[in-house]
């Protein structure tokens, strides 16, 4: 599992959990859009009314981040 603190977008979307019903959370984005998300993608302990941030990254950003992490780990190991 990728650590979300390592890979984040420059413009996270602010969102509010409007309702949770079964495995689906209804989320209202700050720009007025709404979306349904499976609760397995929500942070643990999130409940109706909580604010969350949605961060999106491209494949390129994700791979670059992984390369930077691998390089940092190797630098730490090799000194």
C-alpha positions in Angstrom: 0.0 0.0 0.0 1.4 3.4 -1.0 1.8 5.9 1.8 -0.5 8.8 0.8 1.8 11.4 2.5 4.5 10.6 -0.1 2.4 11.1 -3.2 -0.1 13.9 -3.3 -1.5 16.2 -6.0 -0.8 19.9 -6.0 -4.6 20.7 -5.9 -6.5 18.4 -3.6 -10.3 18.6 -3.8 -12.0 19.5 -0.5 -15.1 17.3 0.0 -17.8 16.6 2.6 -19.1 13.2 3.4 -22.9 13.8 2.9 -24.1 10.2 3.7 -22.8 6.7 4.1 -25.2 3.9 3.2 -23.8 0.3 3.2 -20.7 0.3 1.1 -21.3 3.6 -0.6 -20.4 7.1 0.6 -22.1 10.1 -1.0 -19.5 12.9 -1.3 -20.1 16.6 -2.1 -17.1 18.3 -3.7 -16.3 22.0 -2.9 -17.1 22.9 -6.5 -20.7 21.6 -6.2 -20.2 18.2 -7.9 -21.3 15.0 -6.2 -19.9 11.5 -6.4 -20.5 8.1 -4.9 -17.4 6.3 -3.6 -17.0 2.8 -2.1 -16.3 3.2 1.6 -13.2 1.0 1.3 -11.4 4.1 -0.3 -12.3 6.4 2.7 -9.9 7.1 5.6 -10.6 4.9 8.6 -13.1 6.4 11.0 -14.7 8.9 8.6 -18.3 9.5 9.3 -21.2 11.6 7.8 -20.4 15.3 8.0 -16.6 14.9 8.0 -14.5 16.9 5.6 -11.9 15.0 3.4 -9.5 15.9 0.7 -9.3 14.0 -2.6 -5.9 14.0 -4.2 -5.3 12.8 -7.8 -2.0 11.9 -9.4 -1.1 10.8 -12.9 0.7 7.5 -13.6 3.8 9.6 -14.4 3.7 11.3 -11.0 3.1 8.1 -9.2 6.0 6.4 -11.0 8.3 9.4 -10.4 7.4 9.3 -6.7 8.2 5.6 -6.5 11.5 6.2 -8.1 12.3 9.0 -5.6 11.3 6.7 -2.7 13.5 3.9 -4.0 16.4 6.2 -4.5 16.0 7.6 -0.9 15.9 4.0 0.5 19.1 3.0 -1.5 20.9 6.2 -0.3 20.0 5.4 3.3 21.2 1.8 2.9 24.4 2.6 1.0 25.1 5.7 3.1 
